[in-house]
Amino acid sequence: MNVVIIGVGRVGARLATLLHTSHRVSVLDIDQSSFGRLPADYQGEVYRGNGIDIDTLKAAGAGMADVVIAVTNGDNRNLMAAQVAKRVLNVPRAIARVYDPVRAEIFSEMGLETISSTVNGAERLHSQIVGE
């Protein structure tokens, strides 16, 4: 599977670490220092640039990707990057991490895959607290 990860913060770097030995992974971040979060044995590609720029996404391989995942620290950027990947580059799956649960639901209803770490985290904590 070809995967492009936009945002190499804690989540993006961890996801790249989990995937890079068994899938083709490219990571993209605007901040060069973010790549220091990747393990020394990281086998994927690294691209510096803006994840909402079509040419940058193409250079990172998004046009040939099976999935593009946007996990920067900004909801707007993640939603825009996922929309560009899905609607302009015709990527089969584009997933945006969105902190705001309301916006995640709205964009999900519009056909964009979203993950709300706020909702997921609260549900997991609730489950641990009440034992479900």
C-alpha positions in Angstrom: 0.0 0.0 0.0 1.2 3.5 -0.8 0.7 5.9 2.1 1.3 9.7 2.3 1.3 11.2 5.8 1.0 15.0 6.0 2.3 16.2 9.3 5.2 14.6 11.1 4.3 15.5 14.7 3.9 12.8 17.3 1.0 11.1 15.5 2.4 11.3 12.0 5.8 10.1 13.1 4.3 7.2 15.1 2.1 6.2 12.2 5.1 6.3 9.8 7.0 4.2 12.2 4.2 1.6 12.3 3.8 1.5 8.5 7.3 2.0 6.9 8.5 -1.6 7.1 5.5 -3.1 5.4 4.2 -0.3 3.1 5.6 2.4 0.9 5.4 5.5 3.1 6.1 9.2 2.3 5.9 11.9 4.9 5.4 15.5 4.3 5.9 18.4 6.7 6.5 22.1 6.3 9.0 22.1 9.2 12.4 20.3 8.5 13.0 19.7 12.2 9.9 17.5 12.4 11.7 14.7 10.5 13.9 14.2 13.6 10.9 12.4 15.1 11.3 9.6 12.6 13.3 6.5 13.7 16.9 6.2 12.4 15.9 3.2 10.4 13.0 4.9 8.7 12.8 3.5 5.1 10.2 5.9 3.6 10.5 9.1 1.6 10.7 12.5 3.3 9.3 15.7 1.7 9.4 19.3 2.9 6.5 21.5 2.0 2.9 22.6 2.4 0.4 19.7 2.5 -2.3 21.8 0.8 -0.2 22.6 -2.2 -1.1 20.4 -5.2 2.4 20.3 -6.7 3.9 19.4 -3.3 1.4 16.7 -2.8 2.2 15.3 -6.3 5.9 15.4 -5.6 5.3 13.4 -2.4 3.5 10.8 -4.4 -0.1 11.6 -3.4 -1.3 11.2 -6.9 -0.3 7.5 -6.8 -1.2 6.9 -3.1 -3.8 4.5 -1.9 -4.4 6.7 1.2 -3.4 10.2 2.2 -3.6 11.0 5.9 -3.5 14.6 7.2 -2.4 14.8 10.8 -0.9 18.3 11.2 -1.8 20.4 14.2 -4.4 22.4 12.3 -8.0 21.3 11.5 -8.3 23.6 8.5 -5.0 22.4 7.0 -6.0 18.7 7.5 -9.4 19.1 6.1 -8.1 21.1 3.1 -5.3 18.6 2.4 -7.6 15.7 2.6 -10.1 17.4 0.2 -7.4 18.2 -2.3 -6.1 14.7 -2.2 -9.5 13.2 -2.6 -11.2 15.6 -5.0 -8.3 16.9 -7.1 -5.8 14.1 -7.1 -8.5 11.3 -6.9 -6.8 9.5 -4.0 -9.1 6.5 -3.1 -8.9 7.3 0.6 -8.1 10.6 2.3 -8.3 10.9 6.1 -8.2 14.1 8.1 -7.5 14.2 11.9 -9.8 16.9 13.3 -9.8 18.1 16.9 -13.2 19.8 16.7 -15.9 17.0 16.9 -18.6 19.2 15.3 -16.4 19.9 12.2 -15.3 16.3 12.0 -19.0 15.2 11.8 -19.9 17.9 9.3 -17.0 17.0 6.9 -17.7 13.3 7.5 -21.3 13.8 6.3 -19.9 15.5 3.2 -18.0 12.3 2.4 -14.6 13.0 3.8 -13.1 10.5 6.2 -12.3 12.1 9.6 -10.9 11.0 12.9 -11.6 13.2 15.9 -8.9 12.5 18.5 -11.0 14.6 20.9 -14.0 12.2 20.5 -11.8 9.0 20.4 -9.8 10.1 23.5 -12.9 11.0 25.5 -14.6 7.7 24.6 -11.5 5.7 25.6 -11.2 7.6 28.9 -14.9 7.1 29.5 -14.5 3.4 28.9 -11.6 3.1 31.3 -13.4 5.0 34.0 -16.7 3.1 33.8 -15.1 -0.3 32.9 -16.9 -0.8 29.6 
